[in-house]
Amino acid sequence: MNRRGVLMAAGWLLAAAVTAGAGTVALDVVGAGILGPQNQPLSADDVARALETVPSSTTSTPPVTTAPSSAAPAPRGLTVPGGTIVATCAGGRVTLLSWSPDPGFRADDVSRGPAATASVKFKNGGTENVVVVTCQDGEPHADTVADEGHHGRG
């Protein structure tokens, strides 16, 4: 019984080695192709010659630059105690586009605008951070007030 197991293992190993060898030979033949190797690396001279044959109409065009439009001001992300706010200013009025409380906090009493001021309160147990957002030089600016009664509406 023991001898039979050894012979079976030896036969299996021999079959695996023959299969691996045949696979390697097959990959070499396929990689070389029927008519010989076709995937040779190009030399610097080969690349230069190939580039000379490219018609001038296919050369790359200069990138198109897009200037930010005054009609759509860029949103600005503001990290504040208790969370994050994304706001934008237009015509001196601020608008809160989104707000995300930090883990453990929740958002409350949101005044999103557009208005002279916008606000959101981030609460965590007894901690309440009222964030008042205004426009300064056309950019959203946040101030945090630890005042439960302040809502920053305007």
Backbone bond lengths (Angstrom), bond angles and torsions (degrees), N, CA, C in turn:
res aa  C-N    CA-C-N  psi(-1)  N-CA   C-N-CA  omega(-1)  CA-C   N-CA-C  phi
1 M - - - 1.445 - - 1.530 110.09 -
2 N 1.306 118.03 -43.21 1.448 123.36 -179.13 1.528 110.04 -65.50
3 R 1.331 116.54 -40.93 1.453 121.02 -179.80 1.521 111.01 -66.10
4 R 1.318 115.89 -37.58 1.460 120.73 179.27 1.540 110.18 -63.73
5 G 1.335 117.47 -42.14 1.469 121.76 178.49 1.518 111.52 -62.72
6 V 1.339 117.17 -41.12 1.461 121.08 179.05 1.527 110.21 -64.86
7 L 1.333 117.38 -42.56 1.462 120.96 178.68 1.534 111.26 -64.21
8 M 1.339 116.64 -38.55 1.463 120.16 179.02 1.535 110.14 -65.94
9 A 1.324 116.99 -43.14 1.465 120.47 179.09 1.528 110.33 -64.23
10 A 1.340 117.61 -42.18 1.456 121.31 179.38 1.530 110.30 -63.81
11 G 1.318 116.62 -41.90 1.468 120.92 178.47 1.528 110.98 -63.61
12 W 1.315 116.03 -41.15 1.464 120.22 179.73 1.531 109.82 -64.58
13 L 1.327 117.58 -44.27 1.460 120.89 179.45 1.528 111.25 -63.44
14 L 1.316 117.31 -39.67 1.450 121.22 178.04 1.530 110.68 -63.83
15 A 1.324 116.18 -44.17 1.469 120.28 178.75 1.526 110.56 -63.12
16 A 1.333 117.48 -40.43 1.465 120.75 179.06 1.523 110.46 -64.65
17 A 1.326 118.01 -41.53 1.459 121.21 179.82 1.522 110.81 -65.33
18 V 1.331 117.87 -42.09 1.468 121.21 179.01 1.532 109.78 -64.59
19 T 1.329 117.49 -41.56 1.468 121.35 179.61 1.524 110.65 -64.26
20 A 1.312 116.61 -43.59 1.462 119.98 179.19 1.522 110.68 -63.58
21 G 1.306 117.19 -42.40 1.465 120.74 178.53 1.513 111.77 -63.88
22 A 1.321 117.01 -43.57 1.469 120.61 179.58 1.524 110.01 -64.51
23 G 1.325 117.06 -39.16 1.469 120.52 178.31 1.511 111.22 -63.86
24 T 1.317 117.32 -41.14 1.456 121.17 179.43 1.520 110.89 -63.90
25 V 1.321 117.09 -44.56 1.467 121.48 178.39 1.524 110.01 -62.40
26 A 1.342 116.84 -42.51 1.463 120.39 -179.03 1.533 110.45 -63.28
27 L 1.322 117.37 -41.79 1.465 120.35 178.69 1.523 111.26 -65.28
28 D 1.313 117.16 -37.84 1.460 119.86 177.60 1.522 110.68 -63.58
29 V 1.331 117.49 -42.02 1.462 121.38 -179.37 1.523 109.75 -66.76
30 V 1.325 117.16 -45.56 1.462 120.29 -179.39 1.519 110.05 -65.78
31 G 1.324 117.83 -40.27 1.462 120.92 179.71 1.512 111.92 -63.69
32 A 1.318 118.06 -33.39 1.458 122.02 -179.31 1.519 111.20 -81.93
33 G 1.316 117.62 -22.18 1.454 121.22 -178.59 1.510 110.46 80.21
34 I 1.302 116.22 170.73 1.461 121.33 -177.20 1.522 110.74 -71.30
35 L 1.338 116.80 -37.55 1.462 120.54 -175.58 1.524 112.75 -98.39
36 G 1.312 118.37 11.47 1.455 121.05 179.69 1.527 110.76 112.56
37 P 1.313 116.33 176.42 1.456 119.87 -176.46 1.534 111.55 -66.07
38 Q 1.321 116.13 129.24 1.460 122.37 179.71 1.527 112.34 -111.67
39 N 1.291 118.38 -14.15 1.459 122.36 -175.71 1.524 110.87 -103.52
40 Q 1.311 116.14 62.40 1.447 120.65 179.10 1.534 108.73 -89.09
41 P 1.319 117.63 141.43 1.466 119.16 176.83 1.526 110.35 -64.48
42 L 1.333 115.40 145.76 1.465 119.99 179.29 1.520 109.77 -84.42
43 S 1.318 115.01 142.68 1.465 120.09 174.72 1.526 108.40 -83.41
44 A 1.316 116.89 170.50 1.461 121.14 177.99 1.526 110.37 -61.01
45 D 1.338 117.58 -37.23 1.465 121.50 178.17 1.530 110.88 -65.61
46 D 1.363 116.51 -40.38 1.466 120.53 178.41 1.529 110.37 -61.81
47 V 1.327 117.01 -42.47 1.461 121.12 179.62 1.521 110.43 -64.85
48 A 1.326 117.16 -43.90 1.467 120.82 179.78 1.522 110.43 -61.54
49 R 1.339 118.06 -43.34 1.468 121.10 178.44 1.524 110.67 -63.99
50 A 1.312 117.66 -40.94 1.463 120.50 179.99 1.523 111.01 -64.96
51 L 1.322 117.32 -38.25 1.461 120.57 179.52 1.520 111.90 -69.56
52 E 1.335 117.09 -30.94 1.469 120.53 178.45 1.517 111.52 -67.88
53 T 1.315 118.33 -27.56 1.459 121.89 -177.56 1.521 112.68 -84.68
54 V 1.337 118.15 -7.52 1.459 120.75 -179.48 1.517 108.59 -74.29
55 P 1.334 118.19 127.52 1.466 120.25 179.14 1.525 110.39 -63.00
56 S 1.330 115.57 148.36 1.464 120.25 -176.95 1.517 111.98 -66.39
57 S 1.334 118.84 -21.25 1.464 120.62 -178.63 1.526 112.19 -71.19
58 T 1.335 117.65 -14.82 1.461 119.08 -179.58 1.523 112.60 -99.17
59 T 1.335 117.34 8.36 1.459 118.15 177.85 1.519 108.98 -67.59
60 S 1.301 115.60 156.16 1.461 119.49 -175.73 1.519 110.24 -69.40
61 T 1.315 114.83 144.86 1.455 120.61 177.26 1.515 108.36 -92.49
62 P 1.327 116.94 153.71 1.462 118.27 179.59 1.526 110.03 -63.23
63 P 1.330 116.57 147.67 1.462 119.35 -178.29 1.520 110.60 -65.53
64 V 1.319 114.62 145.55 1.449 120.97 178.16 1.520 107.87 -85.18
65 T 1.315 116.19 125.24 1.460 119.32 178.77 1.509 108.74 -98.55
66 T 1.318 115.24 137.82 1.454 119.89 178.78 1.511 108.05 -115.75
67 A 1.310 114.59 119.80 1.457 119.65 177.80 1.525 108.45 -83.86
68 P 1.321 117.32 143.67 1.455 118.14 178.77 1.520 110.41 -63.08
69 S 1.299 115.58 136.55 1.455 121.37 -178.20 1.516 110.04 -81.37
70 S 1.329 115.97 141.91 1.456 119.09 178.42 1.517 110.97 -70.20
71 A 1.356 117.41 -19.12 1.458 120.41 179.10 1.517 111.62 -74.97
72 A 1.325 117.49 -24.65 1.463 120.84 -178.67 1.524 108.86 -125.63
73 P 1.346 117.70 87.32 1.461 119.39 -179.15 1.522 111.14 -65.08
74 A 1.318 114.74 149.86 1.458 120.38 -178.25 1.527 110.66 -72.83
75 P 1.319 117.54 131.73 1.461 119.90 175.53 1.520 110.59 -67.16
76 R 1.306 116.09 152.88 1.457 120.74 179.40 1.526 108.61 -129.04
77 G 1.323 115.80 132.72 1.454 121.80 176.34 1.520 110.22 -86.78
78 L 1.318 116.39 135.17 1.461 122.46 -179.35 1.522 108.80 -126.52
79 T 1.321 116.61 121.34 1.463 120.70 175.47 1.516 107.49 -93.94
80 V 1.328 114.83 124.18 1.465 121.36 -175.59 1.525 108.99 -130.42
81 P 1.341 118.26 164.33 1.466 119.47 176.83 1.529 110.56 -59.89
82 G 1.310 116.33 117.34 1.462 121.67 178.32 1.509 114.77 103.23
83 G 1.343 118.55 -9.50 1.455 118.08 -179.97 1.507 114.10 171.07
84 T 1.334 114.25 -162.54 1.452 122.73 -178.99 1.523 108.16 -134.11
85 I 1.330 115.51 142.66 1.460 121.60 -179.66 1.522 108.00 -127.96
86 V 1.331 116.22 143.68 1.460 121.64 170.03 1.526 106.17 -116.83
87 A 1.333 116.26 122.76 1.463 121.41 -176.18 1.514 110.00 -135.97
88 T 1.328 115.15 163.44 1.452 121.59 177.29 1.524 108.97 -141.38
89 C 1.314 115.97 153.56 1.459 121.99 177.75 1.522 109.23 -117.04
90 A 1.316 115.55 138.64 1.464 121.29 175.60 1.517 107.27 -149.95
91 G 1.327 116.25 123.81 1.451 120.77 178.42 1.524 112.95 61.08
92 G 1.331 117.16 32.61 1.459 120.68 179.48 1.515 114.31 77.63
93 R 1.326 116.53 5.29 1.470 121.09 179.61 1.526 109.20 -113.43
94 V 1.314 115.84 138.80 1.458 121.34 -177.25 1.529 109.39 -102.08
95 T 1.335 114.74 145.09 1.460 121.81 175.66 1.521 108.48 -132.03
96 L 1.334 116.10 128.62 1.461 120.61 173.37 1.525 106.90 -82.20
97 L 1.326 116.40 118.70 1.459 121.06 179.28 1.518 111.31 -85.25
98 S 1.338 116.26 -36.78 1.464 120.89 177.85 1.518 109.11 -160.55
99 W 1.327 115.45 162.78 1.457 121.91 177.06 1.512 106.87 -149.59
100 S 1.317 115.53 144.32 1.456 121.28 -177.08 1.521 109.13 -139.31
101 P 1.330 117.15 112.96 1.465 119.07 179.55 1.525 111.38 -70.56
102 D 1.322 115.70 147.88 1.461 121.09 173.12 1.526 109.05 -66.26
103 P 1.355 117.68 161.70 1.460 120.25 176.99 1.537 110.59 -54.92
104 G 1.334 115.29 132.53 1.454 121.31 -179.52 1.516 113.23 92.28
105 F 1.332 117.68 -14.03 1.458 122.14 178.95 1.518 109.38 -103.25
106 R 1.334 115.67 162.24 1.456 121.74 171.48 1.517 108.35 -136.30
107 A 1.319 116.24 153.20 1.459 121.28 179.68 1.521 109.31 -92.18
108 D 1.332 115.65 142.49 1.460 121.24 -178.45 1.525 108.34 -149.74
109 D 1.329 117.00 161.57 1.462 123.68 175.05 1.521 112.74 47.99
110 V 1.328 116.72 57.24 1.459 121.46 -178.14 1.524 109.96 -85.06
111 S 1.313 115.37 130.38 1.460 122.89 171.51 1.519 105.84 -122.46
112 R 1.340 116.74 96.04 1.462 120.27 -167.41 1.517 114.94 -83.58
113 G 1.341 120.24 -14.81 1.451 121.23 -178.88 1.508 110.35 84.61
114 P 1.298 119.08 -167.02 1.460 127.53 7.05 1.530 111.58 -71.08
115 A 1.316 114.34 135.51 1.459 122.01 -179.52 1.524 107.94 -162.57
116 A 1.334 115.83 176.77 1.460 120.27 177.24 1.524 110.27 -63.45
117 T 1.340 115.94 -34.31 1.469 120.94 175.14 1.528 108.58 -136.29
118 A 1.312 115.58 148.44 1.455 122.86 173.54 1.518 106.36 -129.41
119 S 1.334 116.99 156.75 1.460 117.76 -177.03 1.521 111.42 -152.63
120 V 1.319 113.96 161.26 1.455 122.89 173.22 1.520 106.97 -149.50
121 K 1.315 116.37 145.41 1.461 121.14 178.21 1.528 107.67 -109.39
122 F 1.330 116.08 127.35 1.460 121.90 174.75 1.514 107.69 -103.69
123 K 1.342 116.16 119.96 1.466 121.73 -175.85 1.523 110.20 -113.41
124 N 1.340 114.70 142.36 1.462 122.29 173.43 1.518 106.33 -147.52
125 G 1.337 116.44 96.66 1.466 119.86 -177.54 1.510 109.85 61.47
126 G 1.327 117.63 -120.09 1.454 122.14 179.44 1.515 113.54 -84.83
127 T 1.320 118.11 -7.81 1.463 121.58 -179.33 1.516 109.35 -87.59
128 E 1.332 115.81 125.63 1.458 121.47 176.30 1.517 108.71 -130.93
129 N 1.321 116.21 116.59 1.467 122.04 178.39 1.513 108.43 -110.19
130 V 1.329 116.94 111.83 1.457 121.24 175.41 1.524 107.02 -90.09
131 V 1.321 115.71 122.74 1.454 121.28 -179.83 1.526 107.93 -106.94
132 V 1.324 115.56 118.82 1.462 122.32 179.18 1.528 107.52 -106.13
133 V 1.331 115.15 125.42 1.458 121.11 -177.48 1.525 108.50 -112.14
134 T 1.333 115.56 131.09 1.459 122.53 177.11 1.523 108.48 -131.21
135 C 1.323 115.86 171.97 1.463 120.83 175.39 1.520 109.15 -100.02
136 Q 1.319 116.04 128.78 1.457 122.22 175.06 1.519 107.35 -129.74
137 D 1.319 116.49 118.46 1.461 122.44 -176.92 1.530 111.34 56.12
138 G 1.329 116.88 36.83 1.459 121.70 177.40 1.513 114.89 78.85
139 E 1.333 118.13 5.32 1.464 122.37 -178.73 1.523 109.57 -119.64
140 P 1.344 117.70 143.04 1.464 119.78 175.69 1.531 110.91 -64.92
141 H 1.327 116.18 139.02 1.457 122.67 178.93 1.525 107.62 -135.49
142 A 1.337 117.26 133.80 1.467 121.55 -176.54 1.516 110.94 -111.63
143 D 1.323 114.93 138.96 1.467 123.37 170.88 1.512 107.13 -124.03
144 T 1.333 116.33 138.21 1.454 121.22 179.45 1.518 109.60 -105.64
145 V 1.327 115.08 132.78 1.456 122.27 -179.55 1.520 107.52 -124.64
146 A 1.334 116.83 128.41 1.463 119.78 176.87 1.528 108.51 -93.39
147 D 1.338 115.37 72.08 1.463 121.29 -176.69 1.523 108.22 -137.02
148 E 1.313 117.41 114.39 1.471 121.13 -175.66 1.524 112.39 -64.19
149 G 1.304 118.44 -30.41 1.447 120.27 -174.56 1.505 114.22 -88.13
150 H 1.323 119.76 -8.85 1.466 123.36 -176.13 1.522 110.20 -88.76
151 H 1.327 116.46 129.28 1.466 120.22 179.22 1.505 112.64 -114.36
152 G 1.328 118.68 -10.81 1.464 121.30 175.37 1.503 113.89 67.12
153 R 1.303 120.07 23.31 1.461 121.41 -179.40 1.509 109.98 -80.87
154 G 1.349 116.41 140.13 1.451 118.50 -179.04 1.451 114.32 -157.52
